[in-house]
Amino acid sequence: MSVMSCIYLHHTRPLYCRINLSVPVLDRFFNNEDTRPDFRLSRESVTALLNLLNQQRRHGWGAPIEALVFLFWLASGAAYRVVSRVFAIPRSTVHRIVHRVTEVVVATRHQVIHLPRTPEDLDAMSNGFAQLAGHRAFVKAAGAIDCCHVRIKNRKLFPSIILQAVCDHEGRFVDTHVGLPGSVHDSRVLRHSPLYRQARYPPPGHFILADGGYPCPQHPLPLITPYKRPVYGAGAQRFNAHHSSLEVQVLEVHHTFVPHVRHANTSIICILWHVHCTYKIKHLSQVITACAVLHNICIGGHISTVDCTCSGDTSYCPRSGTGFTALRVCAFMVTWVRQVSHDSP
């Protein structure tokens, strides 16, 4: 969108919703300059976000302007007062834009964050994990789970909100659960998550990788964790070595959500987000979910318009079918652990 077309667009609107396009941040954006210094997103990612939001309104500031205000607020971690001065718009308007765009992004999360929809997608994920681990036995891995603590600014200490996420072999989130306080253990967060309670994923014969902080259940959610320390035997050490190579990939993904960790050459916006004590817990959970959506957009691809539920079309439901018992999973896990412990890659 050029500067002239944008000016013409806003000339058709009331005076109160016209914006000064000469402010530096908007001037750089509409003149096709690099967007990463201001918004920590590439232009391709910003375009993908605008296409995903697809807001067509005849009033207000317009979807592009509102999205840019929202992204700048996330990327800079600045207060509403600072964002108001940067864009030359009222502070109350910044507040409304941030909350409105956050809700819209969260409403589209199932188009970006979703479990594998087809057997081909599941096979691609499993083969990717096997390649990362360097062993064919990991070909049944259907994701990797971990928790991340997002700090909340407070006048006493620094409490946090927990984000539990399952990612694929490319670091893309396929399931998230946000909202429990940081004092809750990872295993308890798991038991309260819809992924655990609904028991719809992974499919029979598959498992999800987890670190040593998780239990190793067989039902309703089969998890594979490393051997507890001290590790005895060459087989157990070899197994932990393959498992740890995958765990590193998961930690890299979750560390992008830790506030105050800044990398100048990254495009993932979540690492630059600061939480302020004036925000409500409900809004904080929505912002974290919105950051997860932006994380997947930065990685690119796999944006779908299909509903994530399995109601109606049961052609591929991960847990559809019969015969899924804890005994079958237990027998499979024993065979699989023996294979990794004693076979060569």
C-alpha positions as CSV (number, residue, x, y, z in Angstrom):
1,M,0.0,0.0,0.0
2,S,1.5,3.3,-1.0
3,V,1.4,6.5,1.0
4,M,-1.0,8.3,-1.5
5,S,-3.5,5.4,-1.4
6,C,-3.4,5.3,2.3
7,I,-4.0,9.1,2.5
8,Y,-6.9,8.8,0.1
9,L,-8.3,6.0,2.3
10,H,-8.3,8.0,5.4
11,H,-9.7,11.1,3.6
12,T,-12.9,9.2,3.2
13,R,-13.3,8.9,7.0
14,P,-14.2,11.4,9.7
15,L,-11.5,13.7,11.0
16,Y,-11.1,12.0,14.3
17,C,-9.8,8.8,12.7
18,R,-7.3,10.3,10.4
19,I,-3.7,9.5,11.2
20,N,-0.5,11.4,10.6
21,L,1.4,9.3,8.1
22,S,4.4,11.5,8.4
23,V,5.4,10.0,11.7
24,P,8.7,8.1,11.2
25,V,7.5,4.6,12.1
26,L,4.6,4.8,9.5
27,D,6.7,6.6,6.9
28,R,9.2,3.7,7.0
29,F,6.5,1.1,6.7
30,F,4.6,2.6,3.8
31,N,7.8,3.3,1.9
32,N,8.6,-0.4,1.9
33,E,11.6,-0.1,4.3
34,D,12.7,-3.0,6.6
35,T,10.0,-3.5,9.3
36,R,12.2,-5.6,11.7
37,P,13.8,-2.6,13.5
38,D,10.4,-1.3,14.5
39,F,8.1,-4.3,14.7
40,R,10.6,-7.3,15.0
41,L,8.7,-8.9,12.2
42,S,9.7,-9.2,8.5
43,R,7.4,-7.6,6.0
44,E,6.3,-11.0,4.8
45,S,5.2,-11.9,8.4
46,V,3.4,-8.6,8.7
47,T,1.6,-9.2,5.5
48,A,0.7,-12.7,6.6
49,L,-0.8,-11.3,9.8
50,L,-2.9,-8.8,7.9
51,N,-4.2,-11.4,5.6
52,L,-5.1,-13.6,8.6
53,L,-6.9,-10.8,10.4
54,N,-8.8,-9.7,7.2
55,Q,-10.6,-7.0,9.0
56,Q,-12.9,-5.0,6.7
57,R,-14.5,-2.1,8.5
58,R,-15.9,1.2,7.3
59,H,-14.9,3.0,10.4
60,G,-11.9,3.3,12.8
61,W,-8.2,3.5,12.0
62,G,-8.0,0.6,9.5
63,A,-6.6,-2.9,9.9
64,P,-3.1,-2.0,8.8
65,I,-2.7,0.9,11.2
66,E,-4.2,-1.1,14.1
67,A,-2.0,-4.1,13.4
68,L,1.1,-1.9,13.4
69,V,0.2,-0.3,16.7
70,F,-0.3,-3.7,18.2
71,L,2.9,-5.1,16.9
72,F,4.9,-2.0,18.0
73,W,3.5,-2.3,21.5
74,L,4.6,-5.9,21.6
75,A,8.0,-5.4,20.0
76,S,9.0,-2.4,22.1
77,G,7.4,-3.4,25.5
78,A,6.6,0.3,25.8
79,A,3.7,1.8,27.8
80,Y,0.6,3.1,26.1
81,R,1.8,6.6,26.6
82,V,5.0,5.9,24.6
83,V,3.1,4.2,21.8
84,S,0.7,7.1,21.7
85,R,3.5,9.5,21.0
86,V,5.2,7.3,18.4
87,F,2.0,7.1,16.3
88,A,0.6,10.5,17.2
89,I,-2.7,9.1,18.4
90,P,-4.6,9.3,21.7
91,R,-3.5,7.1,24.6
92,S,-7.0,5.8,25.1
93,T,-7.1,4.8,21.4
94,V,-3.9,2.8,21.8
95,H,-5.5,0.9,24.7
96,R,-8.6,0.1,22.7
97,I,-6.5,-1.0,19.7
98,V,-4.3,-3.3,21.7
99,H,-7.2,-5.0,23.3
100,R,-9.2,-5.3,20.2
101,V,-6.4,-6.7,18.0
102,T,-5.3,-9.1,20.7
103,E,-8.8,-10.5,20.8
104,V,-8.9,-10.8,17.0
105,V,-5.5,-12.6,16.9
106,V,-6.6,-15.0,19.6
107,A,-9.8,-15.7,17.8
108,T,-7.8,-16.9,14.8
109,R,-5.4,-19.1,16.8
110,H,-6.9,-22.4,15.5
111,Q,-6.0,-21.4,12.0
112,V,-2.3,-21.2,13.0
113,I,-1.9,-23.4,16.1
114,H,-3.4,-26.8,15.4
115,L,-2.5,-30.5,15.6
116,P,-1.6,-32.4,12.5
117,R,-4.8,-32.6,10.3
118,T,-3.8,-35.4,8.0
119,P,-1.7,-38.6,8.3
120,E,0.8,-37.0,5.9
121,D,1.3,-34.1,8.3
122,L,1.8,-36.5,11.2
123,D,4.3,-38.6,9.2
124,A,6.3,-35.5,8.3
125,M,6.5,-34.5,11.9
126,S,7.5,-37.9,13.1
127,N,10.2,-38.3,10.4
128,G,11.5,-34.8,11.3
129,F,11.9,-35.8,15.0
130,A,13.6,-39.0,14.0
131,Q,16.1,-37.0,11.9
132,L,16.7,-34.6,14.7
133,A,17.3,-37.4,17.2
134,G,19.5,-39.3,14.8
135,H,17.7,-42.6,15.4
136,R,14.9,-44.4,13.5
137,A,13.1,-45.3,16.8
138,F,11.9,-41.8,17.2
139,V,9.8,-42.0,14.1
140,K,6.7,-42.3,16.3
141,A,7.3,-39.0,18.0
142,A,4.2,-36.8,17.6
143,G,5.5,-33.7,19.3
144,A,7.6,-32.3,22.2
145,I,6.1,-30.7,25.3
146,D,7.5,-28.2,27.8
147,C,6.5,-25.3,30.0
148,C,7.7,-21.7,29.9
149,H,7.4,-19.0,32.7
150,V,6.4,-15.6,31.5
151,R,7.3,-13.1,34.2
152,I,4.8,-10.5,35.5
153,K,6.0,-7.2,36.8
154,N,4.9,-6.8,40.4
155,R,5.9,-4.7,43.4
156,K,6.7,-7.9,45.2
157,L,9.0,-10.4,43.6
158,F,8.3,-11.5,40.1
159,P,5.5,-14.0,39.8
160,S,4.8,-15.6,36.4
161,I,2.2,-17.2,34.2
162,I,2.9,-20.6,32.7
163,L,2.7,-21.4,29.0
164,Q,2.6,-25.1,28.2
165,A,3.2,-25.8,24.5
166,V,3.7,-28.7,22.3
167,C,5.9,-28.1,19.3
168,D,6.7,-30.0,16.1
169,H,10.1,-30.7,14.6
170,E,10.4,-27.3,13.1
171,G,9.7,-25.4,16.3
172,R,6.1,-24.6,15.4
173,F,3.5,-24.7,18.2
174,V,0.8,-27.3,17.6
175,D,-1.0,-26.9,21.0
176,T,-0.8,-24.3,23.8
177,H,-2.3,-23.9,27.2
178,V,-1.9,-20.7,29.2
179,G,-3.1,-19.2,32.4
180,L,-1.9,-21.2,35.5
181,P,0.4,-19.4,38.0
182,G,4.1,-20.1,38.1
183,S,3.9,-21.9,41.4
184,V,2.2,-24.9,39.7
185,H,4.5,-27.8,38.7
186,D,4.8,-28.8,35.1
187,S,3.1,-32.1,35.7
188,R,0.1,-30.4,37.3
189,V,-0.2,-28.0,34.4
190,L,-0.2,-31.0,32.1
191,R,-3.1,-32.6,34.1
192,H,-5.2,-29.5,33.8
193,S,-4.6,-28.9,30.1
194,P,-7.3,-29.9,27.5
195,L,-4.7,-31.9,25.7
196,Y,-4.5,-34.3,28.7
197,R,-8.1,-34.3,29.7
198,Q,-9.6,-34.8,26.2
199,A,-7.1,-37.5,25.3
200,R,-7.5,-36.9,21.6
201,Y,-3.8,-36.8,20.7
202,P,-1.4,-38.4,19.9
203,P,-2.7,-41.3,17.8
204,P,-2.3,-44.9,19.0
205,G,1.3,-46.1,18.8
206,H,2.7,-42.5,19.0
207,F,4.0,-40.5,21.9
208,I,5.1,-37.0,22.9
209,L,8.6,-36.2,24.1
210,A,9.1,-34.5,27.5
211,D,11.9,-33.6,29.8
212,G,12.7,-35.1,33.2
213,G,10.2,-32.8,35.0
214,Y,7.3,-34.7,33.6
215,P,6.0,-38.1,34.6
216,C,6.0,-41.0,32.1
217,P,2.3,-41.9,31.8
218,Q,0.8,-44.4,29.4
219,H,-2.7,-43.0,29.4
220,P,-4.4,-40.7,28.6
221,L,-1.3,-38.9,27.2
222,P,1.7,-41.2,26.5
223,L,4.9,-39.3,27.3
224,I,8.6,-40.4,26.9
225,T,11.0,-38.9,29.3
226,P,14.8,-39.5,29.8
227,Y,16.2,-41.8,32.4
228,K,16.5,-40.3,35.8
229,R,20.0,-39.5,37.1
230,P,22.2,-41.2,38.0
231,V,22.1,-43.0,34.7
232,Y,23.5,-46.6,34.7
233,G,24.5,-48.6,31.7
234,A,25.6,-47.6,28.2
235,G,22.1,-48.3,26.8
236,A,20.5,-45.8,29.1
237,Q,23.2,-43.2,28.4
238,R,22.7,-43.7,24.6
239,F,19.0,-43.3,25.0
240,N,19.4,-40.0,27.0
241,A,21.9,-38.7,24.4
242,H,19.3,-39.1,21.6
243,H,16.6,-37.7,23.7
244,S,18.6,-34.7,24.8
245,S,19.3,-33.7,21.2
246,L,15.5,-33.2,20.8
247,E,15.2,-31.5,24.2
248,V,17.6,-28.8,23.1
249,Q,15.3,-28.0,20.1
250,V,12.3,-27.6,22.4
251,L,14.2,-25.4,24.9
252,E,15.3,-23.1,22.1
253,V,11.7,-22.6,21.1
254,H,10.4,-21.9,24.6
255,H,13.3,-19.6,25.4
256,T,12.0,-17.2,22.8
257,F,9.2,-16.4,25.2
258,V,11.3,-15.5,28.1
259,P,11.2,-11.7,28.6
260,H,14.3,-9.5,28.7
261,V,16.2,-11.8,26.4
262,R,16.9,-9.7,23.3
263,H,18.4,-10.9,20.0
264,A,18.8,-8.2,17.4
265,N,18.7,-10.4,14.4
266,T,15.7,-12.5,15.2
267,S,12.2,-12.0,13.8
268,I,10.2,-13.7,16.6
269,I,8.5,-10.9,18.5
270,C,7.7,-12.8,21.7
271,I,11.2,-12.4,23.2
272,L,10.8,-8.6,23.4
273,W,7.5,-8.6,25.2
274,H,7.3,-7.0,28.7
275,V,4.3,-7.6,30.9
276,H,3.1,-4.7,33.1
277,C,1.4,-5.0,36.4
278,T,-1.6,-3.0,35.3
279,Y,-2.9,-5.7,32.9
280,K,-5.5,-8.2,34.0
281,I,-4.7,-11.9,34.1
282,K,-7.2,-12.6,31.4
283,H,-5.6,-10.1,29.1
284,L,-2.2,-11.5,29.9
285,S,-3.2,-15.0,28.8
286,Q,-4.6,-13.6,25.6
287,V,-1.4,-11.7,24.9
288,I,0.7,-14.8,25.5
289,T,-1.6,-16.7,23.1
290,A,-1.3,-13.9,20.5
291,C,2.5,-14.1,20.8
292,A,2.3,-17.9,20.1
293,V,0.3,-17.1,17.0
294,L,2.9,-14.6,15.9
295,H,5.6,-17.2,16.6
296,N,4.0,-19.6,14.1
297,I,3.5,-16.8,11.6
298,C,7.2,-16.0,11.8
299,I,8.1,-19.6,11.1
300,G,5.7,-19.5,8.2
301,G,3.3,-21.9,6.6
302,H,0.6,-24.2,7.9
303,I,-2.1,-21.6,8.2
304,S,-5.4,-23.3,7.7
305,T,-9.0,-22.2,7.5
306,V,-10.4,-25.6,8.6
307,D,-11.9,-26.0,12.0
308,C,-9.6,-27.8,14.4
309,T,-12.4,-30.0,16.0
310,C,-13.0,-33.5,14.9
311,S,-16.8,-33.2,15.0
312,G,-18.5,-33.9,11.7
313,D,-15.6,-35.1,9.6
314,T,-13.9,-38.1,11.2
315,S,-11.8,-39.1,8.2
316,Y,-8.7,-38.3,10.3
317,C,-9.2,-37.9,14.0
318,P,-6.0,-38.7,15.9
319,R,-7.7,-40.7,18.6
320,S,-10.5,-42.1,16.6
321,G,-10.8,-45.9,16.3
322,T,-10.8,-48.7,18.8
323,G,-8.3,-50.8,20.7
324,F,-6.3,-47.9,22.3
325,T,-5.4,-49.4,25.7
326,A,-2.7,-48.7,28.2
327,L,-1.4,-52.2,27.7
328,R,-0.7,-51.7,24.1
329,V,1.1,-48.4,24.7
330,C,3.1,-50.0,27.5
331,A,4.2,-52.9,25.3
332,F,5.1,-50.5,22.5
333,M,7.1,-48.2,24.9
334,V,9.1,-51.2,26.3
335,T,10.0,-52.4,22.8
336,W,10.9,-48.9,21.7
337,V,13.1,-48.1,24.7
338,R,15.0,-51.4,24.2
339,Q,15.5,-50.5,20.5
340,V,17.0,-47.1,21.3
341,S,19.1,-48.4,24.2
342,H,20.7,-51.3,22.4
343,D,20.6,-50.5,18.6
344,S,23.0,-48.3,16.8
345,P,21.6,-45.2,15.1
